[in-house]
């Protein structure tokens, strides 16, 4: 080096034996990392599929009870089923469903009234 300010990198000789050995080991370890990543991904996908299946089955069981009751309610409203045709458990379940729906409507109406009152107050002050 003639000038001390020169800061050049040394060229790599790709034909040398040391470079070839280095590349061999780097390629060897990179492949193992890729293989292990692929195996981990496969395991994660399989476990996620199992979790989804379990969740779907759980939701189906819950939906079955509620949807049967809602279908029964719809049939009762349409006049397809009379109260005399239903069992006492079905009548009780329908009564509970109606009570629950009425409470939800009352709560949603109260919330709407509250929002309207707040809106009126804001309009008066504006």
C-alpha positions as CSV (number, residue, x, y, z in Angstrom):
1,X,0.0,0.0,0.0
2,X,1.5,3.2,-1.1
3,X,-0.9,5.5,0.5
4,X,-1.9,5.0,4.1
5,X,-5.2,6.7,3.5
6,X,-6.2,3.9,1.1
7,X,-8.7,1.6,2.7
8,X,-9.3,-1.1,0.3
9,X,-10.7,-4.5,1.0
10,X,-8.8,-7.5,-0.1
11,X,-10.3,-9.4,-3.0
12,X,-11.6,-12.8,-2.1
13,X,-10.2,-15.6,-4.2
14,X,-13.2,-17.8,-4.9
15,X,-10.9,-20.6,-6.2
16,X,-9.0,-21.0,-3.0
17,X,-9.5,-24.1,-0.8
18,X,-10.3,-22.0,2.3
19,X,-13.1,-20.2,0.6
20,X,-14.6,-23.5,-0.7
21,X,-14.4,-25.0,2.8
22,X,-16.1,-21.9,4.3
23,X,-18.9,-22.0,1.7
24,X,-19.4,-25.7,2.3
25,X,-20.0,-25.2,6.1
26,X,-22.1,-22.2,5.6
27,X,-24.4,-24.0,3.1
28,X,-24.5,-27.0,5.3
29,X,-25.7,-25.1,8.4
30,X,-28.1,-22.9,6.4
31,X,-29.9,-26.0,5.1
32,X,-30.3,-27.4,8.5
33,X,-31.9,-24.2,9.8
34,X,-34.3,-24.1,6.8
35,X,-35.2,-27.7,7.4
36,X,-35.9,-27.1,11.1
37,X,-38.0,-24.0,10.3
38,X,-40.1,-26.0,7.8
39,X,-40.6,-28.8,10.4
40,X,-41.7,-26.2,13.0
41,X,-44.1,-24.6,10.5
42,X,-45.7,-28.0,9.7
43,X,-46.1,-28.7,13.4
44,X,-47.7,-25.3,13.9
45,X,-50.1,-25.8,11.0
46,X,-51.2,-29.2,12.3
47,X,-51.7,-27.9,15.8
48,X,-53.6,-24.9,14.5
49,X,-55.9,-27.2,12.5
50,X,-56.6,-29.3,15.5
51,X,-57.4,-26.2,17.6
52,X,-59.7,-24.9,14.9
53,X,-61.5,-28.2,14.7
54,X,-62.0,-28.3,18.4
55,X,-63.3,-24.8,18.4
56,X,-65.7,-25.5,15.5
57,X,-67.1,-28.5,17.3
58,X,-67.5,-26.5,20.5
59,X,-69.4,-23.8,18.7
60,X,-71.6,-26.3,16.9
61,X,-72.7,-27.7,20.2
62,X,-73.6,-24.3,21.5
63,X,-75.3,-23.3,18.3
64,X,-77.4,-26.5,18.4
65,X,-79.1,-25.6,21.6
66,X,-79.7,-22.0,20.7
67,X,-80.6,-22.6,17.1
68,X,-83.1,-25.3,18.0
69,X,-84.7,-22.9,20.5
70,X,-84.8,-20.1,17.9
71,X,-86.3,-22.5,15.3
72,X,-88.9,-23.5,17.8
73,X,-89.7,-19.9,18.5
74,X,-90.1,-19.2,14.8
75,X,-92.4,-22.2,14.3
76,X,-94.5,-21.0,17.3
77,X,-94.8,-17.5,15.9
78,X,-95.8,-18.8,12.5
79,X,-98.4,-21.0,14.0
80,X,-96.9,-24.2,12.9
81,X,-96.7,-25.5,16.5
82,X,-99.2,-24.9,19.2
83,X,-98.4,-24.6,22.9
84,X,-100.3,-27.9,23.5
85,X,-97.9,-29.7,21.1
86,X,-94.8,-28.7,23.0
87,X,-93.4,-30.3,26.2
88,X,-93.2,-28.4,29.4
89,X,-89.4,-28.0,29.1
90,X,-89.9,-26.5,25.6
91,X,-92.5,-24.1,26.9
92,X,-90.3,-23.1,29.8
93,X,-87.3,-22.6,27.5
94,X,-89.4,-20.4,25.1
95,X,-90.6,-18.3,28.0
96,X,-87.0,-17.8,29.2
97,X,-86.0,-16.9,25.7
98,X,-88.7,-14.4,25.4
99,X,-87.8,-12.9,28.8
100,X,-84.2,-12.7,27.7
101,X,-85.1,-11.0,24.4
102,X,-87.3,-8.5,26.2
103,X,-84.6,-7.6,28.6
104,X,-82.1,-7.1,25.8
105,X,-84.6,-4.8,24.0
106,X,-85.2,-2.8,27.1
107,X,-81.5,-2.3,27.6
108,X,-80.9,-1.3,24.0
109,X,-83.8,1.1,24.2
110,X,-82.5,2.7,27.4
111,X,-79.0,3.1,25.8
112,X,-80.6,4.7,22.7
113,X,-82.7,7.1,24.9
114,X,-79.6,8.1,26.8
115,X,-77.7,8.8,23.5
116,X,-80.6,10.9,22.2
117,X,-80.7,12.9,25.5
118,X,-77.0,13.6,25.2
119,X,-77.4,14.6,21.6
120,X,-80.2,17.0,22.5
121,X,-78.0,18.6,25.2
122,X,-75.2,19.0,22.7
123,X,-77.5,20.5,20.2
124,X,-78.9,23.0,22.7
125,X,-75.4,24.2,23.8
126,X,-74.1,24.4,20.3
